[in-house]
Amino acid sequence: MSSYLRFLKENAPWLAAGALLSFLSSFGQTFFISVFSEEIRAAFGLSHGGWGLTYTVGTMTSAALVLWLGGLADVYRVRVMGTVVLTGLALTLLAMSVNGSALLLPALILGLRFFGQGMSSHLSFVAMARWFVATRGKALAVATGGFALAEAIMPLGVVALKRVMDWRMILVLGAVVCLAAIPLLWALLRRERTPQGDAETSASVGMGGRHWTRMEVLRSPLFLALIPALTAFPAFSTAFWFHQMHFAELKGWVHLNFVATFPIGTACFLGSTVAYGWAIDRWGTAPLLPLYLLPLAGAFLIHAISPTIPFEILGIMLMGVAGGGQATLPAACWAEFFGTRHIGSIKALVAAIMVLGSALGPGIAGVLIDAGIDLPAQYLFYAALFLGCSAMIAPVVRRAKAALPAAA
């Protein structure tokens, strides 16, 4: 415990900057946007499928932009990129608050997803993966704490605010928060990275004792084996959060009572993130990658059959446990197996795949709902899919681990 506290104290400004960017990504995350689903559908006359497809179009375009522009994190300092990203996020929130045209809705969803879910979280995780090596797991866990905090307070807080404030004014409030965070980010990153980070960056090589380029990563068996998991996790966890109001209606639950269980999942998410961070620093990512999807499979099984909110809490808890692995393992994996020199462009590729997954999930689920295949039946299929992804990863990651330098 004393060494962990010393780590936090010695690296506080950089860790706080990562957590801040992670927290602010929430304004483009599904758990924030989905709380306004009913108001948006009513304002623009959209069905579940129409709203899901609108979300899919905006998010898929965001994935392409992250792939194209995410490599800028290898060129520009985090405080500079962060300023641009947070300004873009604030302007999009303001535009969303005054928009009255359904035609502009996909473009505004694109802005929220690109600047929020895409680039803000991308900058946070790239910075942690590059600045830290021996303590990379801890750094990623701390940075992810910002996201966990947002996930704990945003849905419940926004649902409560909607009772006393118009939903469009809540978006304006979000824009103010983003703009106010920019000076804080510059204050935290007056020195962009730690002395340890400067020394460690050049030493952190991947398989074969070298730094891999993005094109080389694309041909790697490890990367190819992880693509189904990287796509399915955000796709169907996003679908769950996106259609949460419809899910509560199907179960006959009051939405506010259902949302009130989310902080329990967030607490599990935080505990899982810390545990995964410790485990990554101790054993590396290889033994953990085949296992982190298993709680998610269990979660969707419970979602499918849960008769009451108390029973459903177990599913929310398992989603939190799985989320801790998703938040830390992939980012650490790329640096561990492929080196850190091109980590920005590699992470941009991964972020684009994950954003693409988060785009497909709500749209697929919405179309299936409109076709008469409701959420509990879909969730049984999702559970089986995650088990298959986990089985696919195990043999490939063992071979990849054998190619790591002995010092790793």
Number of C-alpha atoms within 10 A of each C-alpha: 6 7 8 12 10 11 15 17 11 12 16 14 20 25 27 22 27 31 27 24 30 28 23 24 30 26 26 25 24 25 21 23 20 20 24 18 20 15 14 17 16 10 12 15 11 17 15 21 19 17 22 25 23 22 27 25 19 22 30 23 21 27 30 19 18 27 20 14 15 26 19 16 24 19 11 11 15 25 22 14 17 24 19 15 22 25 19 20 29 26 19 24 28 21 19 21 18 12 14 12 10 15 11 13 21 19 20 21 23 26 26 29 33 30 28 27 26 29 32 30 28 26 27 28 29 26 27 28 28 25 24 25 24 15 18 24 29 27 32 29 29 25 28 28 27 25 25 29 19 22 23 22 15 19 23 20 14 17 19 12 14 15 9 8 12 12 18 18 16 17 22 19 14 18 23 15 15 22 17 14 18 20 11 14 22 17 13 18 18 11 12 18 19 16 10 13 17 14 13 17 17 13 15 23 23 23 19 15 18 17 21 24 16 19 11 12 17 14 10 14 14 20 20 15 19 20 15 20 25 23 22 22 24 22 24 26 21 24 26 23 18 28 22 20 21 19 20 17 11 12 14 12 16 12 16 14 12 19 18 16 19 21 22 16 23 26 18 22 31 24 17 23 31 23 17 27 27 19 17 24 17 12 11 23 26 22 15 17 20 22 16 20 27 20 22 26 25 21 27 27 21 22 23 20 15 17 13 12 19 11 13 18 20 19 24 24 23 22 24 28 28 24 27 26 26 22 23 28 25 18 24 26 20 22 28 24 30 26 26 28 21 19 26 26 24 29 26 28 24 24 25 28 23 24 29 25 27 31 31 26 25 29 24 17 27 24 19 16 17 13 10 8 13 17 21 19 13 17 23 19 14 24 23 14 17 24 19 16 21 20 15 16 23 19 12 18 22 14 13 16 20 12 13 18 15 8 7 16
